[in-house]
Amino acid sequence: MSGYDSNTRRVAFLIHSRWKAKLQCFTPINERLAYIDIDIQHLRLRIATAYFPHSGYGELHVQRMYDALSEIKSSAHSKKRHTLITGDF
């Protein structure tokens, strides 16, 4: 699964077929950030993946990523989900 309508940049998840039925949602935020909610037995997870802006981007782009990740984490907490953040930092 991958998100966003860009042909040059996007984030994705590779999910094994045995976990497909456990997947609750896939939510792309932008071309650099997406998350999935997955329930495995009694564990409710939100897994976010991020491709952070490189040094050619300004501080504002980096701060927007942190703000978006903070919102993803807060939303997961309110839904009683554990959060795992992965990506290229």
mmCIF file of the C-alpha atoms, coordinates in Angstrom:
data_MODEL
# 
_entry.id   MODEL 
# 
loop_
_atom_site.group_PDB 
_atom_site.id 
_atom_site.type_symbol 
_atom_site.label_atom_id 
_atom_site.label_alt_id 
_atom_site.label_comp_id 
_atom_site.label_asym_id 
_atom_site.label_entity_id 
_atom_site.label_seq_id 
_atom_site.pdbx_PDB_ins_code 
_atom_site.Cartn_x 
_atom_site.Cartn_y 
_atom_site.Cartn_z 
_atom_site.occupancy 
_atom_site.B_iso_or_equiv 
_atom_site.pdbx_formal_charge 
_atom_site.auth_seq_id 
_atom_site.auth_comp_id 
_atom_site.auth_asym_id 
_atom_site.auth_atom_id 
_atom_site.pdbx_PDB_model_num 
ATOM 1  C CA . MET A 1 1  ? 0.000  0.000   0.000  1.00 0.00 ? 1  MET A CA 1 
ATOM 2  C CA . SER A 1 2  ? 1.235  3.457   -0.743 1.00 0.00 ? 2  SER A CA 1 
ATOM 3  C CA . GLY A 1 3  ? -0.303 6.848   -0.393 1.00 0.00 ? 3  GLY A CA 1 
ATOM 4  C CA . TYR A 1 4  ? -0.563 10.201  -2.074 1.00 0.00 ? 4  TYR A CA 1 
ATOM 5  C CA . ASP A 1 5  ? -0.925 11.103  -5.737 1.00 0.00 ? 5  ASP A CA 1 
ATOM 6  C CA . SER A 1 6  ? 2.702  11.964  -6.452 1.00 0.00 ? 6  SER A CA 1 
ATOM 7  C CA . ASN A 1 7  ? 4.705  9.939   -8.974 1.00 0.00 ? 7  ASN A CA 1 
ATOM 8  C CA . THR A 1 8  ? 8.050  10.934  -7.490 1.00 0.00 ? 8  THR A CA 1 
ATOM 9  C CA . ARG A 1 9  ? 7.638  10.699  -3.730 1.00 0.00 ? 9  ARG A CA 1 
ATOM 10 C CA . ARG A 1 10 ? 5.474  8.623   -1.440 1.00 0.00 ? 10 ARG A CA 1 
ATOM 11 C CA . VAL A 1 11 ? 5.610  6.391   1.607  1.00 0.00 ? 11 VAL A CA 1 
ATOM 12 C CA . ALA A 1 12 ? 4.407  2.805   1.716  1.00 0.00 ? 12 ALA A CA 1 
ATOM 13 C CA . PHE A 1 13 ? 3.861  -0.280  3.859  1.00 0.00 ? 13 PHE A CA 1 
ATOM 14 C CA . LEU A 1 14 ? 4.615  -3.816  2.814  1.00 0.00 ? 14 LEU A CA 1 
ATOM 15 C CA . ILE A 1 15 ? 2.133  -6.096  4.577  1.00 0.00 ? 15 ILE A CA 1 
ATOM 16 C CA . HIS A 1 16 ? 2.361  -9.891  4.637  1.00 0.00 ? 16 HIS A CA 1 
ATOM 17 C CA . SER A 1 17 ? -0.822 -11.517 3.341  1.00 0.00 ? 17 SER A CA 1 
ATOM 18 C CA . ARG A 1 18 ? -1.477 -13.208 6.706  1.00 0.00 ? 18 ARG A CA 1 
ATOM 19 C CA . TRP A 1 19 ? -1.868 -9.762  8.347  1.00 0.00 ? 19 TRP A CA 1 
ATOM 20 C CA . LYS A 1 20 ? -4.184 -8.344  5.669  1.00 0.00 ? 20 LYS A CA 1 
ATOM 21 C CA . ALA A 1 21 ? -7.353 -9.282  7.563  1.00 0.00 ? 21 ALA A CA 1 
ATOM 22 C CA . LYS A 1 22 ? -5.959 -7.618  10.712 1.00 0.00 ? 22 LYS A CA 1 
ATOM 23 C CA . LEU A 1 23 ? -5.509 -4.252  8.990  1.00 0.00 ? 23 LEU A CA 1 
ATOM 24 C CA . GLN A 1 24 ? -8.096 -1.721  10.144 1.00 0.00 ? 24 GLN A CA 1 
ATOM 25 C CA . CYS A 1 25 ? -7.086 1.286   8.040  1.00 0.00 ? 25 CYS A CA 1 
ATOM 26 C CA . PHE A 1 26 ? -4.398 2.861   5.897  1.00 0.00 ? 26 PHE A CA 1 
ATOM 27 C CA . THR A 1 27 ? -4.187 6.660   6.100  1.00 0.00 ? 27 THR A CA 1 
ATOM 28 C CA . PRO A 1 28 ? -1.796 8.669   3.928  1.00 0.00 ? 28 PRO A CA 1 
ATOM 29 C CA . ILE A 1 29 ? -1.161 12.130  5.396  1.00 0.00 ? 29 ILE A CA 1 
ATOM 30 C CA . ASN A 1 30 ? 1.049  13.495  2.624  1.00 0.00 ? 30 ASN A CA 1 
ATOM 31 C CA . GLU A 1 31 ? 3.784  12.269  0.269  1.00 0.00 ? 31 GLU A CA 1 
ATOM 32 C CA . ARG A 1 32 ? 6.132  11.811  3.253  1.00 0.00 ? 32 ARG A CA 1 
ATOM 33 C CA . LEU A 1 33 ? 3.891  10.434  5.996  1.00 0.00 ? 33 LEU A CA 1 
ATOM 34 C CA . ALA A 1 34 ? 1.277  7.691   6.395  1.00 0.00 ? 34 ALA A CA 1 
ATOM 35 C CA . TYR A 1 35 ? 0.012  5.312   9.059  1.00 0.00 ? 35 TYR A CA 1 
ATOM 36 C CA . ILE A 1 36 ? -1.853 2.043   9.456  1.00 0.00 ? 36 ILE A CA 1 
ATOM 37 C CA . ASP A 1 37 ? -3.990 0.745   12.296 1.00 0.00 ? 37 ASP A CA 1 
ATOM 38 C CA . ILE A 1 38 ? -3.657 -2.982  12.797 1.00 0.00 ? 38 ILE A CA 1 
ATOM 39 C CA . ASP A 1 39 ? -5.048 -5.315  15.464 1.00 0.00 ? 39 ASP A CA 1 
ATOM 40 C CA . ILE A 1 40 ? -3.005 -8.417  16.225 1.00 0.00 ? 40 ILE A CA 1 
ATOM 41 C CA . GLN A 1 41 ? -4.584 -10.581 18.919 1.00 0.00 ? 41 GLN A CA 1 
ATOM 42 C CA . HIS A 1 42 ? -5.017 -8.209  21.903 1.00 0.00 ? 42 HIS A CA 1 
ATOM 43 C CA . LEU A 1 43 ? -2.501 -5.660  20.641 1.00 0.00 ? 43 LEU A CA 1 
ATOM 44 C CA . ARG A 1 44 ? -3.920 -2.556  18.989 1.00 0.00 ? 44 ARG A CA 1 
ATOM 45 C CA . LEU A 1 45 ? -1.186 -0.807  17.011 1.00 0.00 ? 45 LEU A CA 1 
ATOM 46 C CA . ARG A 1 46 ? -0.825 2.363   15.011 1.00 0.00 ? 46 ARG A CA 1 
ATOM 47 C CA . ILE A 1 47 ? 2.309  2.195   12.861 1.00 0.00 ? 47 ILE A CA 1 
ATOM 48 C CA . ALA A 1 48 ? 3.420  5.454   11.268 1.00 0.00 ? 48 ALA A CA 1 
ATOM 49 C CA . THR A 1 49 ? 6.132  5.705   8.653  1.00 0.00 ? 49 THR A CA 1 
ATOM 50 C CA . ALA A 1 50 ? 7.858  8.957   7.801  1.00 0.00 ? 50 ALA A CA 1 
ATOM 51 C CA . TYR A 1 51 ? 10.353 10.089  5.206  1.00 0.00 ? 51 TYR A CA 1 
ATOM 52 C CA . PHE A 1 52 ? 11.764 13.235  6.801  1.00 0.00 ? 52 PHE A CA 1 
ATOM 53 C CA . PRO A 1 53 ? 12.816 16.241  4.700  1.00 0.00 ? 53 PRO A CA 1 
ATOM 54 C CA . HIS A 1 54 ? 16.550 16.337  3.965  1.00 0.00 ? 54 HIS A CA 1 
ATOM 55 C CA . SER A 1 55 ? 18.893 19.228  4.739  1.00 0.00 ? 55 SER A CA 1 
ATOM 56 C CA . GLY A 1 56 ? 17.826 21.053  1.567  1.00 0.00 ? 56 GLY A CA 1 
ATOM 57 C CA . TYR A 1 57 ? 14.441 21.737  3.137  1.00 0.00 ? 57 TYR A CA 1 
ATOM 58 C CA . GLY A 1 58 ? 13.802 24.515  5.622  1.00 0.00 ? 58 GLY A CA 1 
ATOM 59 C CA . GLU A 1 59 ? 13.086 24.189  9.327  1.00 0.00 ? 59 GLU A CA 1 
ATOM 60 C CA . LEU A 1 60 ? 9.380  24.743  8.655  1.00 0.00 ? 60 LEU A CA 1 
ATOM 61 C CA . HIS A 1 61 ? 9.113  21.457  6.717  1.00 0.00 ? 61 HIS A CA 1 
ATOM 62 C CA . VAL A 1 62 ? 10.747 19.536  9.550  1.00 0.00 ? 62 VAL A CA 1 
ATOM 63 C CA . GLN A 1 63 ? 8.487  21.169  12.150 1.00 0.00 ? 63 GLN A CA 1 
ATOM 64 C CA . ARG A 1 64 ? 5.410  20.243  10.091 1.00 0.00 ? 64 ARG A CA 1 
ATOM 65 C CA . MET A 1 65 ? 6.518  16.591  10.204 1.00 0.00 ? 65 MET A CA 1 
ATOM 66 C CA . TYR A 1 66 ? 6.927  16.711  13.978 1.00 0.00 ? 66 TYR A CA 1 
ATOM 67 C CA . ASP A 1 67 ? 3.518  18.359  14.329 1.00 0.00 ? 67 ASP A CA 1 
ATOM 68 C CA . ALA A 1 68 ? 1.855  15.737  12.123 1.00 0.00 ? 68 ALA A CA 1 
ATOM 69 C CA . LEU A 1 69 ? 3.542  12.892  14.030 1.00 0.00 ? 69 LEU A CA 1 
ATOM 70 C CA . SER A 1 70 ? 2.411  14.428  17.309 1.00 0.00 ? 70 SER A CA 1 
ATOM 71 C CA . GLU A 1 71 ? -1.174 14.528  16.044 1.00 0.00 ? 71 GLU A CA 1 
ATOM 72 C CA . ILE A 1 72 ? -0.974 10.892  14.869 1.00 0.00 ? 72 ILE A CA 1 
ATOM 73 C CA . LYS A 1 73 ? 0.339  9.839   18.297 1.00 0.00 ? 73 LYS A CA 1 
ATOM 74 C CA . SER A 1 74 ? -2.332 11.835  20.180 1.00 0.00 ? 74 SER A CA 1 
ATOM 75 C CA . SER A 1 75 ? -5.083 10.389  18.022 1.00 0.00 ? 75 SER A CA 1 
ATOM 76 C CA . ALA A 1 76 ? -3.783 6.852   18.591 1.00 0.00 ? 76 ALA A CA 1 
ATOM 77 C CA . HIS A 1 77 ? -3.599 7.438   22.345 1.00 0.00 ? 77 HIS A CA 1 
ATOM 78 C CA . SER A 1 78 ? -7.208 8.632   22.438 1.00 0.00 ? 78 SER A CA 1 
ATOM 79 C CA . LYS A 1 79 ? -8.207 5.400   20.636 1.00 0.00 ? 79 LYS A CA 1 
ATOM 80 C CA . LYS A 1 80 ? -6.157 3.298   23.073 1.00 0.00 ? 80 LYS A CA 1 
ATOM 81 C CA . ARG A 1 81 ? -3.625 2.246   20.427 1.00 0.00 ? 81 ARG A CA 1 
ATOM 82 C CA . HIS A 1 82 ? 0.090  1.744   20.923 1.00 0.00 ? 82 HIS A CA 1 
ATOM 83 C CA . THR A 1 83 ? 2.174  3.826   18.508 1.00 0.00 ? 83 THR A CA 1 
ATOM 84 C CA . LEU A 1 84 ? 5.243  2.758   16.578 1.00 0.00 ? 84 LEU A CA 1 
ATOM 85 C CA . ILE A 1 85 ? 7.022  5.374   14.459 1.00 0.00 ? 85 ILE A CA 1 
ATOM 86 C CA . THR A 1 86 ? 9.352  4.186   11.721 1.00 0.00 ? 86 THR A CA 1 
ATOM 87 C CA . GLY A 1 87 ? 11.039 5.836   8.796  1.00 0.00 ? 87 GLY A CA 1 
ATOM 88 C CA . ASP A 1 88 ? 14.000 7.600   7.302  1.00 0.00 ? 88 ASP A CA 1 
ATOM 89 C CA . PHE A 1 89 ? 15.053 10.298  9.762  1.00 0.00 ? 89 PHE A CA 1 
# 
